[in-house]
Amino acid sequence: MVTGRRSRAIAGVSIALGTAALLLWSLLPIYWIVVTSLKPEKEIYDYPPTLLPQAPTLAQYHTVLTRTRFPLFVGNSAMVALATTFMAVVIGILAAYAITRMRFPGRAMVARGIVAAYLLPPSLLFIPLFIVLQHLGLIDSLPGLVLAYLTFTVPFATWMLIGYIRTIPTDLDEAARIDGASRMQVLWKILVPVAAPGLTVVALFAFTQAWNEFLYALIYVYSDSVRTLTSGLVGMMMGDVFIWGQLMAASTIAIVPVLAIYLVAQRTMVEGLTAGGVK
């Protein structure tokens, strides 16, 4: 009995220490970004570095918001991320419904193809995508960036929603079809409301992917008027000179929207993530 209690105590302490280490590993970079953004320029380069700003200031934020084009970059990112999220969710729910509820030749191969498309690294796709966007006349444009982002958000959304819709009993579909509902009515009036937690999770992940994406944003757009925040941050690195205060202030601003969305929707996210694994 004593040995068992000691083992449980050791296990509990180990879990607590491991959790604390993971939290430290995850939160320390964010802490350092925020703290650095609140330091005056001279203090940023002091050695040894200070863990807390000795003279806190919002000068870095004022400079970023009033003397750079970063607010425009944030607006571009918001438009691209919202458009990508909306289109990915709509296309994903339509594709997932077809794969899970309809019978057609090659259905299993389509599902496997979706997974394969999601697993392909962007570094292999950016050259073929560049050629496609160039032929469509969408290089250096926000619609072109949205189209590029759909190549990885749609497969992700479809695969997630396939697993979620499979947990919804087919009796609901059959009852609605007996009452005379069409397939589209069954989808939008029955399955979509029931699958709302899963759709929320997919939308949040799609938004995060589009908001944080860097490679395509760096390659496919080059004009300041259509840059997103991730590629816009590169403009704050001039050769080997890094404007650390402005970089950290801009990074903090970029973190806030996604963090706020996750904090507000965390309960729905947990419901959506767990419901997809229980039938």
Stockholm file with secondary structure:
# STOCKHOLM 1.0

chainA/1-279         MVTGRRSRAIAGVSIALGTAALLLWSLLPIYWIVVTSLKPEKEIYDYPPTLLPQAPTLAQYHTVLTRTRFPLFVGNSAMVALATTFMAVVIGILAAYAITRMRFPGRAMVARGIVAAYLLPPSLLFIPLFIVLQHLGLIDSLPGLVLAYLTFTVPFATWMLIGYIRTIPTDLDEAARIDGASRMQVLWKILVPVAAPGLTVVALFAFTQAWNEFLYALIYVYSDSVRTLTSGLVGMMMGDVFIWGQLMAASTIAIVPVLAIYLVAQRTMVEGLTAGGVK
#=GR chainA/1-279 SS CHHHHHHHHHHHHHHHHHHHHHHHHHHHHHHHHHHHHTSCHHHHTCSSCCSSCSSCCCHHHHHHHHHSSHHHHHHHHHHHHHHHHHHHHHHHHHHHHHHHHCCCTTHHHHHHHHHHHHHSCHHHHHHHHHHHHHHHTCTTSHHHHHHHHHHHHHHHHHHHHHHHHTTSCHHHHHHHHHTTCCHHHHIIIIIHHHTHHHHHHHHHHHHHHHHHCCHHHHHHCCSGGGCCHHHHHHTTEETTEECHHHHHHHHHHHHHHHHHHHHHHHHHHHHHHHHTTCC
#=GC SS_cons         CHHHHHHHHHHHHHHHHHHHHHHHHHHHHHHHHHHHHTSCHHHHTCSSCCSSCSSCCCHHHHHHHHHSSHHHHHHHHHHHHHHHHHHHHHHHHHHHHHHHHCCCTTHHHHHHHHHHHHHSCHHHHHHHHHHHHHHHTCTTSHHHHHHHHHHHHHHHHHHHHHHHHTTSCHHHHHHHHHTTCCHHHHIIIIIHHHTHHHHHHHHHHHHHHHHHCCHHHHHHCCSGGGCCHHHHHHTTEETTEECHHHHHHHHHHHHHHHHHHHHHHHHHHHHHHHHTTCC
//
